[in-house]
Amino acid sequence: SFSTVSSVNPIRSDFGFASTLGWCTRMWLKLQYRIGVGPLWIFQFVRLVLFVTLTLPVLLPELVSYLCDAHVKKNIVYGPSIRHQLDVYLPAVGAVAERKPVVIFISGGAWVIGYKVWPFLQAKVLQKNGVVCVCPDYRNFPQASIPDMVQDVQAAIAWVFDHMDDLGGDMSNVTLVGQSAG
């Protein structure tokens, strides 16, 4: 007989949660197969979901710390492109107002997926140890060629030296660090 009881619950009581989840999973897999997504893609996707699930509890508090830290100056513009931005990790002001060492950290990403936030864990460690850390972003392929990327990094380095007094950095103690394509 027809029931007039309405519910927002998508699980049928006569079918059960496990059966509904199994049915939805089988239908999703059939759909993926029919649109041309093979088993290898599905396996890789499941691995990605598992990786994110396992690392999220560790990285989420650090990401919140990055977003809320008043000593991290985010998205400072150093050039005309939308990618010409940098983050500056300033150490907490100590009792002695001395110039701090500066690290310019160029992140990698195979010249196609690099981004200035990637090294935030390393930058936070440097910041906690009294180092000014600057993480610039730069244009990636296909927006730019490798010589353009080099020019972007040069412009970011020039910005750091031009603003050394504002950063409280020591002009004679600057280290350039790169990771992968950086």
SVG drawing of the C-alpha trace seen along z (x, -y; Angstrom):
<svg xmlns="http://www.w3.org/2000/svg" viewBox="-2 -49 78 54">
<polyline fill="none" stroke="black" stroke-width="0.4" points="0.0,0.0 1.1,-3.6 2.5,-5.4 2.0,-9.1 4.8,-9.3 7.6,-11.5 11.3,-11.4 14.5,-13.0 16.3,-9.8 17.5,-8.1 17.9,-4.7 14.9,-2.5 14.0,-0.8 13.3,2.5 16.6,2.4 19.0,1.3 22.1,-0.9 24.6,1.7 22.5,2.9 21.8,-0.7 25.5,-1.6 26.4,1.6 23.8,0.9 24.9,-2.8 28.5,-1.6 27.7,1.0 25.7,-1.6 28.6,-4.2 31.1,-1.6 28.8,-0.6 28.5,-4.3 32.3,-4.8 32.8,-1.8 30.2,-3.0 31.7,-6.4 35.1,-5.0 36.7,-5.2 38.7,-2.0 39.5,0.0 43.0,-1.5 41.5,-5.0 39.1,-3.8 41.9,-2.1 44.0,-5.3 41.0,-7.4 40.4,-5.0 44.1,-5.4 43.8,-9.2 40.7,-9.2 42.5,-6.9 45.6,-9.1 43.6,-12.3 41.6,-10.5 44.8,-9.4 46.7,-12.7 43.8,-15.1 43.9,-14.8 47.6,-15.8 47.4,-18.6 44.1,-20.2 45.3,-21.8 48.5,-23.1 46.4,-24.6 44.1,-26.3 47.2,-27.7 48.5,-29.0 45.2,-30.7 44.8,-32.3 48.4,-33.2 48.7,-37.0 52.5,-36.7 51.9,-35.2 51.3,-37.9 49.5,-36.3 49.1,-37.2 51.4,-40.2 51.6,-41.3 55.1,-41.6 54.2,-41.8 51.4,-42.2 50.3,-38.6 47.7,-37.0 50.4,-34.5 52.8,-37.2 52.0,-36.9 54.0,-35.8 53.5,-34.8 55.8,-36.2 56.3,-34.3 57.5,-36.7 58.8,-35.4 57.2,-36.7 58.9,-39.8 61.5,-39.0 62.9,-41.2 65.9,-42.1 65.0,-44.0 67.8,-42.4 67.7,-41.7 66.5,-38.2 67.9,-35.7 65.8,-35.4 65.0,-32.3 63.3,-32.6 61.7,-29.3 60.8,-28.5 58.3,-25.6 58.5,-23.1 55.7,-21.3 57.2,-20.1 56.7,-23.6 53.0,-23.0 51.5,-22.7 53.7,-24.6 52.1,-26.9 53.4,-29.2 51.4,-27.5 53.0,-24.1 56.1,-24.8 54.0,-26.2 55.0,-23.4 58.7,-24.2 58.1,-27.9 56.2,-27.6 59.2,-25.7 61.6,-28.4 59.3,-31.1 59.2,-29.4 63.0,-29.4 63.3,-33.2 63.7,-33.2 61.8,-35.4 60.6,-33.0 59.3,-34.3 57.4,-31.9 56.7,-33.4 54.3,-32.1 55.2,-32.2 53.6,-31.5 53.5,-27.8 53.2,-26.2 51.2,-26.8 50.9,-30.4 54.6,-30.9 57.8,-29.3 60.8,-28.4 62.6,-31.7 59.4,-33.5 59.3,-31.5 63.0,-32.4 62.1,-36.1 59.2,-35.7 61.5,-34.3 64.0,-37.0 61.3,-39.6 60.3,-38.0 63.9,-38.0 64.2,-41.7 61.0,-42.4 62.4,-40.7 65.6,-42.8 63.6,-46.0 61.5,-45.4 64.2,-44.0 63.8,-46.8 60.0,-46.2 60.6,-42.5 63.1,-43.1 65.5,-40.9 69.3,-40.8 70.5,-41.8 73.8,-39.9 72.0,-36.6 69.7,-35.6 69.3,-32.0 67.6,-30.9 66.0,-27.4 64.3,-25.5 62.4,-22.2 62.0,-20.1 61.4,-22.6 61.9,-25.5"/>
</svg>
